[in-house]
């Protein structure tokens, strides 16, 4: 077991929620991912926030290149570990 965690960075809440909904069908993710608002430094407005989708991958079976491509489909990216 590798006990990995993947973080997808998305431009807004709608994109993050859409990604979270698609993860089970696309990647077989069984645990519900965590959605986290990541306000940009010095910004108080929710419109200026990125959203993170945190995916637990305890067996290390998820392919990082595929996750990055998936996030890119929603104008996001996979955060480097």
mmCIF file of the N, C-alpha and C atoms, coordinates in Angstrom:
data_MODEL
# 
_entry.id   MODEL 
# 
loop_
_atom_site.group_PDB 
_atom_site.id 
_atom_site.type_symbol 
_atom_site.label_atom_id 
_atom_site.label_alt_id 
_atom_site.label_comp_id 
_atom_site.label_asym_id 
_atom_site.label_entity_id 
_atom_site.label_seq_id 
_atom_site.pdbx_PDB_ins_code 
_atom_site.Cartn_x 
_atom_site.Cartn_y 
_atom_site.Cartn_z 
_atom_site.occupancy 
_atom_site.B_iso_or_equiv 
_atom_site.pdbx_formal_charge 
_atom_site.auth_seq_id 
_atom_site.auth_comp_id 
_atom_site.auth_asym_id 
_atom_site.auth_atom_id 
_atom_site.pdbx_PDB_model_num 
ATOM 1   N N  . UNK A 1 1  ? 0.827   -1.188 0.000   1.00 0.00 ? 1  UNK A N  1 
ATOM 2   C CA . UNK A 1 1  ? 0.000   0.000  0.000   1.00 0.00 ? 1  UNK A CA 1 
ATOM 3   C C  . UNK A 1 1  ? 0.872   1.252  0.000   1.00 0.00 ? 1  UNK A C  1 
ATOM 4   N N  . UNK A 1 2  ? 0.440   2.250  -0.768  1.00 0.00 ? 2  UNK A N  1 
ATOM 5   C CA . UNK A 1 2  ? 1.225   3.471  -0.860  1.00 0.00 ? 2  UNK A CA 1 
ATOM 6   C C  . UNK A 1 2  ? 0.603   4.631  -0.092  1.00 0.00 ? 2  UNK A C  1 
ATOM 7   N N  . UNK A 1 3  ? -0.678  4.521  0.253   1.00 0.00 ? 3  UNK A N  1 
ATOM 8   C CA . UNK A 1 3  ? -1.362  5.560  1.019   1.00 0.00 ? 3  UNK A CA 1 
ATOM 9   C C  . UNK A 1 3  ? -1.244  6.915  0.334   1.00 0.00 ? 3  UNK A C  1 
ATOM 10  N N  . UNK A 1 4  ? -1.569  6.971  -0.959  1.00 0.00 ? 4  UNK A N  1 
ATOM 11  C CA . UNK A 1 4  ? -1.423  8.189  -1.755  1.00 0.00 ? 4  UNK A CA 1 
ATOM 12  C C  . UNK A 1 4  ? -2.654  9.069  -1.660  1.00 0.00 ? 4  UNK A C  1 
ATOM 13  N N  . UNK A 1 5  ? -2.427  10.346 -1.906  1.00 0.00 ? 5  UNK A N  1 
ATOM 14  C CA . UNK A 1 5  ? -3.495  11.335 -1.981  1.00 0.00 ? 5  UNK A CA 1 
ATOM 15  C C  . UNK A 1 5  ? -3.226  12.178 -3.218  1.00 0.00 ? 5  UNK A C  1 
ATOM 16  N N  . UNK A 1 6  ? -4.274  12.419 -3.988  1.00 0.00 ? 6  UNK A N  1 
ATOM 17  C CA . UNK A 1 6  ? -4.159  13.236 -5.192  1.00 0.00 ? 6  UNK A CA 1 
ATOM 18  C C  . UNK A 1 6  ? -5.017  14.485 -5.006  1.00 0.00 ? 6  UNK A C  1 
ATOM 19  N N  . UNK A 1 7  ? -4.505  15.610 -5.485  1.00 0.00 ? 7  UNK A N  1 
ATOM 20  C CA . UNK A 1 7  ? -5.230  16.873 -5.374  1.00 0.00 ? 7  UNK A CA 1 
ATOM 21  C C  . UNK A 1 7  ? -5.396  17.461 -6.775  1.00 0.00 ? 7  UNK A C  1 
ATOM 22  N N  . UNK A 1 8  ? -6.654  17.590 -7.182  1.00 0.00 ? 8  UNK A N  1 
ATOM 23  C CA . UNK A 1 8  ? -6.978  18.232 -8.444  1.00 0.00 ? 8  UNK A CA 1 
ATOM 24  C C  . UNK A 1 8  ? -7.355  19.679 -8.148  1.00 0.00 ? 8  UNK A C  1 
ATOM 25  N N  . UNK A 1 9  ? -6.790  20.606 -8.897  1.00 0.00 ? 9  UNK A N  1 
ATOM 26  C CA . UNK A 1 9  ? -7.070  22.028 -8.722  1.00 0.00 ? 9  UNK A CA 1 
ATOM 27  C C  . UNK A 1 9  ? -8.005  22.456 -9.846  1.00 0.00 ? 9  UNK A C  1 
ATOM 28  N N  . UNK A 1 10 ? -9.161  23.011 -9.467  1.00 0.00 ? 10 UNK A N  1 
ATOM 29  C CA . UNK A 1 10 ? -10.169 23.420 -10.433 1.00 0.00 ? 10 UNK A CA 1 
ATOM 30  C C  . UNK A 1 10 ? -10.463 24.911 -10.291 1.00 0.00 ? 10 UNK A C  1 
ATOM 31  N N  . UNK A 1 11 ? -10.938 25.534 -11.369 1.00 0.00 ? 11 UNK A N  1 
ATOM 32  C CA . UNK A 1 11 ? -11.113 26.990 -11.359 1.00 0.00 ? 11 UNK A CA 1 
ATOM 33  C C  . UNK A 1 11 ? -12.282 27.488 -10.510 1.00 0.00 ? 11 UNK A C  1 
ATOM 34  N N  . UNK A 1 12 ? -13.299 26.634 -10.289 1.00 0.00 ? 12 UNK A N  1 
ATOM 35  C CA . UNK A 1 12 ? -14.461 27.092 -9.516  1.00 0.00 ? 12 UNK A CA 1 
ATOM 36  C C  . UNK A 1 12 ? -15.201 25.907 -8.911  1.00 0.00 ? 12 UNK A C  1 
ATOM 37  N N  . UNK A 1 13 ? -16.169 26.233 -8.072  1.00 0.00 ? 13 UNK A N  1 
ATOM 38  C CA . UNK A 1 13 ? -16.907 25.195 -7.356  1.00 0.00 ? 13 UNK A CA 1 
ATOM 39  C C  . UNK A 1 13 ? -17.677 24.281 -8.308  1.00 0.00 ? 13 UNK A C  1 
ATOM 40  N N  . UNK A 1 14 ? -18.301 24.855 -9.340  1.00 0.00 ? 14 UNK A N  1 
ATOM 41  C CA . UNK A 1 14 ? -19.072 24.037 -10.278 1.00 0.00 ? 14 UNK A CA 1 
ATOM 42  C C  . UNK A 1 14 ? -18.195 22.973 -10.936 1.00 0.00 ? 14 UNK A C  1 
ATOM 43  N N  . UNK A 1 15 ? -17.012 23.375 -11.365 1.00 0.00 ? 15 UNK A N  1 
ATOM 44  C CA . UNK A 1 15 ? -16.090 22.419 -11.991 1.00 0.00 ? 15 UNK A CA 1 
ATOM 45  C C  . UNK A 1 15 ? -15.673 21.351 -10.989 1.00 0.00 ? 15 UNK A C  1 
ATOM 46  N N  . UNK A 1 16 ? -15.397 21.745 -9.754  1.00 0.00 ? 16 UNK A N  1 
ATOM 47  C CA . UNK A 1 16 ? -14.981 20.789 -8.721  1.00 0.00 ? 16 UNK A CA 1 
ATOM 48  C C  . UNK A 1 16 ? -16.096 19.779 -8.430  1.00 0.00 ? 16 UNK A C  1 
ATOM 49  N N  . UNK A 1 17 ? -17.328 20.262 -8.338  1.00 0.00 ? 17 UNK A N  1 
ATOM 50  C CA . UNK A 1 17 ? -18.454 19.361 -8.077  1.00 0.00 ? 17 UNK A CA 1 
ATOM 51  C C  . UNK A 1 17 ? -18.672 18.400 -9.245  1.00 0.00 ? 17 UNK A C  1 
ATOM 52  N N  . UNK A 1 18 ? -18.521 18.898 -10.457 1.00 0.00 ? 18 UNK A N  1 
ATOM 53  C CA . UNK A 1 18 ? -18.683 18.053 -11.644 1.00 0.00 ? 18 UNK A CA 1 
ATOM 54  C C  . UNK A 1 18 ? -17.609 16.958 -11.666 1.00 0.00 ? 18 UNK A C  1 
ATOM 55  N N  . UNK A 1 19 ? -16.373 17.333 -11.384 1.00 0.00 ? 19 UNK A N  1 
ATOM 56  C CA . UNK A 1 19 ? -15.279 16.368 -11.335 1.00 0.00 ? 19 UNK A CA 1 
ATOM 57  C C  . UNK A 1 19 ? -15.552 15.309 -10.269 1.00 0.00 ? 19 UNK A C  1 
ATOM 58  N N  . UNK A 1 20 ? -15.961 15.756 -9.088  1.00 0.00 ? 20 UNK A N  1 
ATOM 59  C CA . UNK A 1 20 ? -16.234 14.818 -7.993  1.00 0.00 ? 20 UNK A CA 1 
ATOM 60  C C  . UNK A 1 20 ? -17.332 13.821 -8.373  1.00 0.00 ? 20 UNK A C  1 
ATOM 61  N N  . UNK A 1 21 ? -18.341 14.291 -9.103  1.00 0.00 ? 21 UNK A N  1 
ATOM 62  C CA . UNK A 1 21 ? -19.426 13.408 -9.531  1.00 0.00 ? 21 UNK A CA 1 
ATOM 63  C C  . UNK A 1 21 ? -18.972 12.395 -10.581 1.00 0.00 ? 21 UNK A C  1 
ATOM 64  N N  . UNK A 1 22 ? -18.019 12.782 -11.424 1.00 0.00 ? 22 UNK A N  1 
ATOM 65  C CA . UNK A 1 22 ? -17.565 11.908 -12.511 1.00 0.00 ? 22 UNK A CA 1 
ATOM 66  C C  . UNK A 1 22 ? -16.507 10.893 -12.072 1.00 0.00 ? 22 UNK A C  1 
ATOM 67  N N  . UNK A 1 23 ? -15.837 11.145 -10.956 1.00 0.00 ? 23 UNK A N  1 
ATOM 68  C CA . UNK A 1 23 ? -14.732 10.279 -10.523 1.00 0.00 ? 23 UNK A CA 1 
ATOM 69  C C  . UNK A 1 23 ? -15.112 8.799  -10.385 1.00 0.00 ? 23 UNK A C  1 
ATOM 70  N N  . UNK A 1 24 ? -16.251 8.460  -9.777  1.00 0.00 ? 24 UNK A N  1 
ATOM 71  C CA . UNK A 1 24 ? -16.576 7.030  -9.663  1.00 0.00 ? 24 UNK A CA 1 
ATOM 72  C C  . UNK A 1 24 ? -16.702 6.327  -11.006 1.00 0.00 ? 24 UNK A C  1 
ATOM 73  N N  . UNK A 1 25 ? -17.360 6.968  -11.975 1.00 0.00 ? 25 UNK A N  1 
ATOM 74  C CA . UNK A 1 25 ? -17.544 6.341  -13.287 1.00 0.00 ? 25 UNK A CA 1 
ATOM 75  C C  . UNK A 1 25 ? -16.245 6.272  -14.083 1.00 0.00 ? 25 UNK A C  1 
ATOM 76  N N  . UNK A 1 26 ? -15.452 7.335  -14.034 1.00 0.00 ? 26 UNK A N  1 
ATOM 77  C CA . UNK A 1 26 ? -14.216 7.394  -14.837 1.00 0.00 ? 26 UNK A CA 1 
ATOM 78  C C  . UNK A 1 26 ? -13.074 6.592  -14.234 1.00 0.00 ? 26 UNK A C  1 
ATOM 79  N N  . UNK A 1 27 ? -12.966 6.604  -12.904 1.00 0.00 ? 27 UNK A N  1 
ATOM 80  C CA . UNK A 1 27 ? -11.797 6.005  -12.267 1.00 0.00 ? 27 UNK A CA 1 
ATOM 81  C C  . UNK A 1 27 ? -12.126 4.943  -11.220 1.00 0.00 ? 27 UNK A C  1 
ATOM 82  N N  . UNK A 1 28 ? -13.388 4.682  -10.977 1.00 0.00 ? 28 UNK A N  1 
ATOM 83  C CA . UNK A 1 28 ? -13.765 3.678  -9.996  1.00 0.00 ? 28 UNK A CA 1 
ATOM 84  C C  . UNK A 1 28 ? -13.494 4.093  -8.557  1.00 0.00 ? 28 UNK A C  1 
ATOM 85  N N  . UNK A 1 29 ? -13.420 5.403  -8.319  1.00 0.00 ? 29 UNK A N  1 
ATOM 86  C CA . UNK A 1 29 ? -13.176 5.904  -6.964  1.00 0.00 ? 29 UNK A CA 1 
ATOM 87  C C  . UNK A 1 29 ? -14.401 5.588  -6.116  1.00 0.00 ? 29 UNK A C  1 
ATOM 88  N N  . UNK A 1 30 ? -14.187 4.923  -4.985  1.00 0.00 ? 30 UNK A N  1 
ATOM 89  C CA . UNK A 1 30 ? -15.309 4.528  -4.132  1.00 0.00 ? 30 UNK A CA 1 
ATOM 90  C C  . UNK A 1 30 ? -15.513 5.473  -2.948  1.00 0.00 ? 30 UNK A C  1 
ATOM 91  N N  . UNK A 1 31 ? -14.434 6.094  -2.476  1.00 0.00 ? 31 UNK A N  1 
ATOM 92  C CA . UNK A 1 31 ? -14.569 7.051  -1.383  1.00 0.00 ? 31 UNK A CA 1 
ATOM 93  C C  . UNK A 1 31 ? -14.933 8.413  -1.950  1.00 0.00 ? 31 UNK A C  1 
ATOM 94  N N  . UNK A 1 32 ? -15.847 9.100  -1.284  1.00 0.00 ? 32 UNK A N  1 
ATOM 95  C CA . UNK A 1 32 ? -16.241 10.424 -1.760  1.00 0.00 ? 32 UNK A CA 1 
ATOM 96  C C  . UNK A 1 32 ? -15.072 11.387 -1.610  1.00 0.00 ? 32 UNK A C  1 
ATOM 97  N N  . UNK A 1 33 ? -14.708 12.081 -2.692  1.00 0.00 ? 33 UNK A N  1 
ATOM 98  C CA . UNK A 1 33 ? -13.596 13.031 -2.602  1.00 0.00 ? 33 UNK A CA 1 
ATOM 99  C C  . UNK A 1 33 ? -13.989 14.237 -1.753  1.00 0.00 ? 33 UNK A C  1 
ATOM 100 N N  . UNK A 1 34 ? -13.000 14.878 -1.198  1.00 0.00 ? 34 UNK A N  1 
ATOM 101 C CA . UNK A 1 34 ? -13.217 16.065 -0.377  1.00 0.00 ? 34 UNK A CA 1 
ATOM 102 C C  . UNK A 1 34 ? -13.070 17.302 -1.258  1.00 0.00 ? 34 UNK A C  1 
ATOM 103 N N  . UNK A 1 35 ? -14.014 18.229 -1.168  1.00 0.00 ? 35 UNK A N  1 
ATOM 104 C CA . UNK A 1 35 ? -13.950 19.495 -1.893  1.00 0.00 ? 35 UNK A CA 1 
ATOM 105 C C  . UNK A 1 35 ? -13.506 20.578 -0.915  1.00 0.00 ? 35 UNK A C  1 
ATOM 106 N N  . UNK A 1 36 ? -12.486 21.341 -1.322  1.00 0.00 ? 36 UNK A N  1 
ATOM 107 C CA . UNK A 1 36 ? -11.918 22.365 -0.446  1.00 0.00 ? 36 UNK A CA 1 
ATOM 108 C C  . UNK A 1 36 ? -11.763 23.659 -1.233  1.00 0.00 ? 36 UNK A C  1 
ATOM 109 N N  . UNK A 1 37 ? -12.252 24.750 -0.665  1.00 0.00 ? 37 UNK A N  1 
ATOM 110 C CA . UNK A 1 37 ? -12.072 26.070 -1.285  1.00 0.00 ? 37 UNK A CA 1 
ATOM 111 C C  . UNK A 1 37 ? -10.683 26.562 -0.944  1.00 0.00 ? 37 UNK A C  1 
ATOM 112 N N  . UNK A 1 38 ? -9.948  26.985 -1.958  1.00 0.00 ? 38 UNK A N  1 
ATOM 113 C CA . UNK A 1 38 ? -8.574  27.451 -1.775  1.00 0.00 ? 38 UNK A CA 1 
ATOM 114 C C  . UNK A 1 38 ? -8.499  28.904 -2.236  1.00 0.00 ? 38 UNK A C  1 
ATOM 115 N N  . UNK A 1 39 ? -8.736  29.838 -1.301  1.00 0.00 ? 39 UNK A N  1 
ATOM 116 C CA . UNK A 1 39 ? -8.719  31.259 -1.646  1.00 0.00 ? 39 UNK A CA 1 
ATOM 117 C C  . UNK A 1 39 ? -7.309  31.673 -2.053  1.00 0.00 ? 39 UNK A C  1 
ATOM 118 N N  . UNK A 1 40 ? -7.234  32.475 -3.086  1.00 0.00 ? 40 UNK A N  1 
ATOM 119 C CA . UNK A 1 40 ? -5.945  32.989 -3.519  1.00 0.00 ? 40 UNK A CA 1 
ATOM 120 C C  . UNK A 1 40 ? -5.438  33.988 -2.477  1.00 0.00 ? 40 UNK A C  1 
ATOM 121 N N  . UNK A 1 41 ? -4.160  34.084 -2.325  1.00 0.00 ? 41 UNK A N  1 
ATOM 122 C CA . UNK A 1 41 ? -3.562  34.956 -1.313  1.00 0.00 ? 41 UNK A CA 1 
ATOM 123 C C  . UNK A 1 41 ? -4.089  36.379 -1.429  1.00 0.00 ? 41 UNK A C  1 
ATOM 124 N N  . UNK A 1 42 ? -4.592  36.907 -0.320  1.00 0.00 ? 42 UNK A N  1 
ATOM 125 C CA . UNK A 1 42 ? -5.071  38.283 -0.284  1.00 0.00 ? 42 UNK A CA 1 
ATOM 126 C C  . UNK A 1 42 ? -6.465  38.476 -0.839  1.00 0.00 ? 42 UNK A C  1 
ATOM 127 N N  . UNK A 1 43 ? -7.130  37.428 -1.243  1.00 0.00 ? 43 UNK A N  1 
ATOM 128 C CA . UNK A 1 43 ? -8.468  37.544 -1.830  1.00 0.00 ? 43 UNK A CA 1 
ATOM 129 C C  . UNK A 1 43 ? -9.510  37.054 -0.836  1.00 0.00 ? 43 UNK A C  1 
ATOM 130 N N  . UNK A 1 44 ? -10.551 37.861 -0.623  1.00 0.00 ? 44 UNK A N  1 
ATOM 131 C CA . UNK A 1 44 ? -11.643 37.482 0.259   1.00 0.00 ? 44 UNK A CA 1 
ATOM 132 C C  . UNK A 1 44 ? -12.869 37.033 -0.521  1.00 0.00 ? 44 UNK A C  1 
ATOM 133 N N  . UNK A 1 45 ? -12.938 37.375 -1.774  1.00 0.00 ? 45 UNK A N  1 
ATOM 134 C CA . UNK A 1 45 ? -14.092 37.091 -2.606  1.00 0.00 ? 45 UNK A CA 1 
ATOM 135 C C  . UNK A 1 45 ? -14.087 35.627 -3.050  1.00 0.00 ? 45 UNK A C  1 
ATOM 136 N N  . UNK A 1 46 ? -15.189 34.931 -2.841  1.00 0.00 ? 46 UNK A N  1 
ATOM 137 C CA . UNK A 1 46 ? -15.296 33.520 -3.227  1.00 0.00 ? 46 UNK A CA 1 
ATOM 138 C C  . UNK A 1 46 ? -15.122 33.324 -4.731  1.00 0.00 ? 46 UNK A C  1 
ATOM 139 N N  . UNK A 1 47 ? -15.383 34.358 -5.511  1.00 0.00 ? 47 UNK A N  1 
ATOM 140 C CA . UNK A 1 47 ? -15.214 34.251 -6.954  1.00 0.00 ? 47 UNK A CA 1 
ATOM 141 C C  . UNK A 1 47 ? -13.739 34.117 -7.327  1.00 0.00 ? 47 UNK A C  1 
ATOM 142 N N  . UNK A 1 48 ? -12.844 34.546 -6.443  1.00 0.00 ? 48 UNK A N  1 
ATOM 143 C CA . UNK A 1 48 ? -11.417 34.485 -6.711  1.00 0.00 ? 48 UNK A CA 1 
ATOM 144 C C  . UNK A 1 48 ? -10.772 33.274 -6.044  1.00 0.00 ? 48 UNK A C  1 
ATOM 145 N N  . UNK A 1 49 ? -11.527 32.215 -5.905  1.00 0.00 ? 49 UNK A N  1 
ATOM 146 C CA . UNK A 1 49 ? -11.016 31.027 -5.244  1.00 0.00 ? 49 UNK A CA 1 
ATOM 147 C C  . UNK A 1 49 ? -10.897 29.876 -6.227  1.00 0.00 ? 49 UNK A C  1 
ATOM 148 N N  . UNK A 1 50 ? -9.858  29.098 -6.047  1.00 0.00 ? 50 UNK A N  1 
ATOM 149 C CA . UNK A 1 50 ? -9.758  27.826 -6.749  1.00 0.00 ? 50 UNK A CA 1 
ATOM 150 C C  . UNK A 1 50 ? -10.397 26.793 -5.828  1.00 0.00 ? 50 UNK A C  1 
ATOM 151 N N  . UNK A 1 51 ? -10.789 25.693 -6.400  1.00 0.00 ? 51 UNK A N  1 
ATOM 152 C CA . UNK A 1 51 ? -11.348 24.605 -5.607  1.00 0.00 ? 51 UNK A CA 1 
ATOM 153 C C  . UNK A 1 51 ? -10.477 23.380 -5.789  1.00 0.00 ? 51 UNK A C  1 
ATOM 154 N N  . UNK A 1 52 ? -10.262 22.674 -4.700  1.00 0.00 ? 52 UNK A N  1 
ATOM 155 C CA . UNK A 1 52 ? -9.461  21.462 -4.702  1.00 0.00 ? 52 UNK A CA 1 
ATOM 156 C C  . UNK A 1 52 ? -10.379 20.259 -4.540  1.00 0.00 ? 52 UNK A C  1 
ATOM 157 N N  . UNK A 1 53 ? -10.087 19.217 -5.285  1.00 0.00 ? 53 UNK A N  1 
ATOM 158 C CA . UNK A 1 53 ? -10.756 17.938 -5.120  1.00 0.00 ? 53 UNK A CA 1 
ATOM 159 C C  . UNK A 1 53 ? -9.680  16.975 -4.619  1.00 0.00 ? 53 UNK A C  1 
ATOM 160 N N  . UNK A 1 54 ? -9.827  16.536 -3.387  1.00 0.00 ? 54 UNK A N  1 
ATOM 161 C CA . UNK A 1 54 ? -8.835  15.669 -2.754  1.00 0.00 ? 54 UNK A CA 1 
ATOM 162 C C  . UNK A 1 54 ? -9.331  14.231 -2.847  1.00 0.00 ? 54 UNK A C  1 
ATOM 163 N N  . UNK A 1 55 ? -8.512  13.388 -3.462  1.00 0.00 ? 55 UNK A N  1 
ATOM 164 C CA . UNK A 1 55 ? -8.868  11.989 -3.703  1.00 0.00 ? 55 UNK A CA 1 
ATOM 165 C C  . UNK A 1 55 ? -7.906  11.107 -2.925  1.00 0.00 ? 55 UNK A C  1 
ATOM 166 N N  . UNK A 1 56 ? -8.457  10.282 -2.045  1.00 0.00 ? 56 UNK A N  1 
ATOM 167 C CA . UNK A 1 56 ? -7.632  9.311  -1.329  1.00 0.00 ? 56 UNK A CA 1 
ATOM 168 C C  . UNK A 1 56 ? -7.426  8.105  -2.233  1.00 0.00 ? 56 UNK A C  1 
ATOM 169 N N  . UNK A 1 57 ? -6.204  7.619  -2.305  1.00 0.00 ? 57 UNK A N  1 
ATOM 170 C CA . UNK A 1 57 ? -5.850  6.487  -3.167  1.00 0.00 ? 57 UNK A CA 1 
ATOM 171 C C  . UNK A 1 57 ? -4.937  5.545  -2.376  1.00 0.00 ? 57 UNK A C  1 
ATOM 172 N N  . UNK A 1 58 ? -5.485  4.866  -1.363  1.00 0.00 ? 58 UNK A N  1 
ATOM 173 C CA . UNK A 1 58 ? -4.645  4.072  -0.466  1.00 0.00 ? 58 UNK A CA 1 
ATOM 174 C C  . UNK A 1 58 ? -3.873  2.946  -1.151  1.00 0.00 ? 58 UNK A C  1 
ATOM 175 N N  . UNK A 1 59 ? -4.365  2.457  -2.278  1.00 0.00 ? 59 UNK A N  1 
ATOM 176 C CA . UNK A 1 59 ? -3.671  1.373  -2.968  1.00 0.00 ? 59 UNK A CA 1 
ATOM 177 C C  . UNK A 1 59 ? -2.736  1.881  -4.056  1.00 0.00 ? 59 UNK A C  1 
ATOM 178 N N  . UNK A 1 60 ? -2.769  3.191  -4.338  1.00 0.00 ? 60 UNK A N  1 
ATOM 179 C CA . UNK A 1 60 ? -1.896  3.764  -5.354  1.00 0.00 ? 60 UNK A CA 1 
ATOM 180 C C  . UNK A 1 60 ? -2.217  3.300  -6.751  1.00 0.00 ? 60 UNK A C  1 
ATOM 181 N N  . UNK A 1 61 ? -3.472  2.981  -7.021  1.00 0.00 ? 61 UNK A N  1 
ATOM 182 C CA . UNK A 1 61 ? -3.850  2.427  -8.326  1.00 0.00 ? 61 UNK A CA 1 
ATOM 183 C C  . UNK A 1 61 ? -4.210  3.483  -9.363  1.00 0.00 ? 61 UNK A C  1 
ATOM 184 N N  . UNK A 1 62 ? -4.470  4.725  -8.937  1.00 0.00 ? 62 UNK A N  1 
ATOM 185 C CA . UNK A 1 62 ? -4.876  5.754  -9.893  1.00 0.00 ? 62 UNK A CA 1 
ATOM 186 C C  . UNK A 1 62 ? -3.675  6.282  -10.675 1.00 0.00 ? 62 UNK A C  1 
ATOM 187 N N  . UNK A 1 63 ? -3.841  6.422  -11.971 1.00 0.00 ? 63 UNK A N  1 
ATOM 188 C CA . UNK A 1 63 ? -2.800  6.909  -12.858 1.00 0.00 ? 63 UNK A CA 1 
ATOM 189 C C  . UNK A 1 63 ? -2.774  8.431  -12.833 1.00 0.00 ? 63 UNK A C  1 
ATOM 190 N N  . UNK A 1 64 ? -1.644  9.005  -12.439 1.00 0.00 ? 64 UNK A N  1 
ATOM 191 C CA . UNK A 1 64 ? -1.558  10.454 -12.303 1.00 0.00 ? 64 UNK A CA 1 
ATOM 192 C C  . UNK A 1 64 ? -1.694  11.179 -13.637 1.00 0.00 ? 64 UNK A C  1 
ATOM 193 N N  . UNK A 1 65 ? -1.169  10.617 -14.708 1.00 0.00 ? 65 UNK A N  1 
ATOM 194 C CA . UNK A 1 65 ? -1.300  11.260 -16.027 1.00 0.00 ? 65 UNK A CA 1 
ATOM 195 C C  . UNK A 1 65 ? -2.770  11.326 -16.439 1.00 0.00 ? 65 UNK A C  1 
ATOM 196 N N  . UNK A 1 66 ? -3.517  10.270 -16.178 1.00 0.00 ? 66 UNK A N  1 
ATOM 197 C CA . UNK A 1 66 ? -4.947  10.255 -16.513 1.00 0.00 ? 66 UNK A CA 1 
ATOM 198 C C  . UNK A 1 66 ? -5.721  11.247 -15.654 1.00 0.00 ? 66 UNK A C  1 
ATOM 199 N N  . UNK A 1 67 ? -5.358  11.344 -14.382 1.00 0.00 ? 67 UNK A N  1 
ATOM 200 C CA . UNK A 1 67 ? -6.010  12.319 -13.510 1.00 0.00 ? 67 UNK A CA 1 
ATOM 201 C C  . UNK A 1 67 ? -5.734  13.749 -13.983 1.00 0.00 ? 67 UNK A C  1 
ATOM 202 N N  . UNK A 1 68 ? -4.501  14.008 -14.409 1.00 0.00 ? 68 UNK A N  1 
ATOM 203 C CA . UNK A 1 68 ? -4.145  15.334 -14.892 1.00 0.00 ? 68 UNK A CA 1 
ATOM 204 C C  . UNK A 1 68 ? -4.926  15.668 -16.165 1.00 0.00 ? 68 UNK A C  1 
ATOM 205 N N  . UNK A 1 69 ? -5.042  14.715 -17.081 1.00 0.00 ? 69 UNK A N  1 
ATOM 206 C CA . UNK A 1 69 ? -5.814  14.919 -18.309 1.00 0.00 ? 69 UNK A CA 1 
ATOM 207 C C  . UNK A 1 69 ? -7.286  15.168 -17.985 1.00 0.00 ? 69 UNK A C  1 
ATOM 208 N N  . UNK A 1 70 ? -7.811  14.418 -17.026 1.00 0.00 ? 70 UNK A N  1 
ATOM 209 C CA . UNK A 1 70 ? -9.198  14.570 -16.605 1.00 0.00 ? 70 UNK A CA 1 
ATOM 210 C C  . UNK A 1 70 ? -9.433  15.978 -16.038 1.00 0.00 ? 70 UNK A C  1 
ATOM 211 N N  . UNK A 1 71 ? -8.537  16.431 -15.179 1.00 0.00 ? 71 UNK A N  1 
ATOM 212 C CA . UNK A 1 71 ? -8.659  17.778 -14.603 1.00 0.00 ? 71 UNK A CA 1 
ATOM 213 C C  . UNK A 1 71 ? -8.569  18.834 -15.708 1.00 0.00 ? 71 UNK A C  1 
ATOM 214 N N  . UNK A 1 72 ? -7.691  18.613 -16.681 1.00 0.00 ? 72 UNK A N  1 
ATOM 215 C CA . UNK A 1 72 ? -7.518  19.569 -17.781 1.00 0.00 ? 72 UNK A CA 1 
ATOM 216 C C  . UNK A 1 72 ? -8.800  19.715 -18.602 1.00 0.00 ? 72 UNK A C  1 
ATOM 217 N N  . UNK A 1 73 ? -9.590  18.659 -18.679 1.00 0.00 ? 73 UNK A N  1 
ATOM 218 C CA . UNK A 1 73 ? -10.879 18.727 -19.381 1.00 0.00 ? 73 UNK A CA 1 
ATOM 219 C C  . UNK A 1 73 ? -11.809 19.743 -18.726 1.00 0.00 ? 73 UNK A C  1 
ATOM 220 N N  . UNK A 1 74 ? -11.529 20.064 -17.460 1.00 0.00 ? 74 UNK A N  1 
ATOM 221 C CA . UNK A 1 74 ? -12.347 21.004 -16.687 1.00 0.00 ? 74 UNK A CA 1 
ATOM 222 C C  . UNK A 1 74 ? -11.540 22.259 -16.346 1.00 0.00 ? 74 UNK A C  1 
ATOM 223 N N  . UNK A 1 75 ? -10.528 22.554 -17.150 1.00 0.00 ? 75 UNK A N  1 
ATOM 224 C CA . UNK A 1 75 ? -9.666  23.730 -16.971 1.00 0.00 ? 75 UNK A CA 1 
ATOM 225 C C  . UNK A 1 75 ? -8.892  23.702 -15.661 1.00 0.00 ? 75 UNK A C  1 
ATOM 226 N N  . UNK A 1 76 ? -8.521  22.511 -15.238 1.00 0.00 ? 76 UNK A N  1 
ATOM 227 C CA . UNK A 1 76 ? -7.752  22.360 -14.009 1.00 0.00 ? 76 UNK A CA 1 
ATOM 228 C C  . UNK A 1 76 ? -6.490  21.563 -14.237 1.00 0.00 ? 76 UNK A C  1 
ATOM 229 N N  . UNK A 1 77 ? -5.890  21.114 -13.145 1.00 0.00 ? 77 UNK A N  1 
ATOM 230 C CA . UNK A 1 77 ? -4.676  20.306 -13.224 1.00 0.00 ? 77 UNK A CA 1 
ATOM 231 C C  . UNK A 1 77 ? -4.521  19.480 -11.964 1.00 0.00 ? 77 UNK A C  1 
ATOM 232 N N  . UNK A 1 78 ? -3.639  18.489 -12.052 1.00 0.00 ? 78 UNK A N  1 
ATOM 233 C CA . UNK A 1 78 ? -3.273  17.674 -10.901 1.00 0.00 ? 78 UNK A CA 1 
ATOM 234 C C  . UNK A 1 78 ? -2.096  18.339 -10.224 1.00 0.00 ? 78 UNK A C  1 
ATOM 235 N N  . UNK A 1 79 ? -2.256  18.633 -8.934  1.00 0.00 ? 79 UNK A N  1 
ATOM 236 C CA . UNK A 1 79 ? -1.178  19.254 -8.160  1.00 0.00 ? 79 UNK A CA 1 
ATOM 237 C C  . UNK A 1 79 ? -0.052  18.239 -7.986  1.00 0.00 ? 79 UNK A C  1 
ATOM 238 N N  . UNK A 1 80 ? 1.184   18.664 -8.222  1.00 0.00 ? 80 UNK A N  1 
ATOM 239 C CA . UNK A 1 80 ? 2.336   17.789 -8.051  1.00 0.00 ? 80 UNK A CA 1 
ATOM 240 C C  . UNK A 1 80 ? 2.510   17.467 -6.563  1.00 0.00 ? 80 UNK A C  1 
ATOM 241 N N  . UNK A 1 81 ? 2.891   16.222 -6.251  1.00 0.00 ? 81 UNK A N  1 
ATOM 242 C CA . UNK A 1 81 ? 3.054   15.837 -4.828  1.00 0.00 ? 81 UNK A CA 1 
ATOM 243 C C  . UNK A 1 81 ? 4.188   16.574 -4.154  1.00 0.00 ? 81 UNK A C  1 
# 
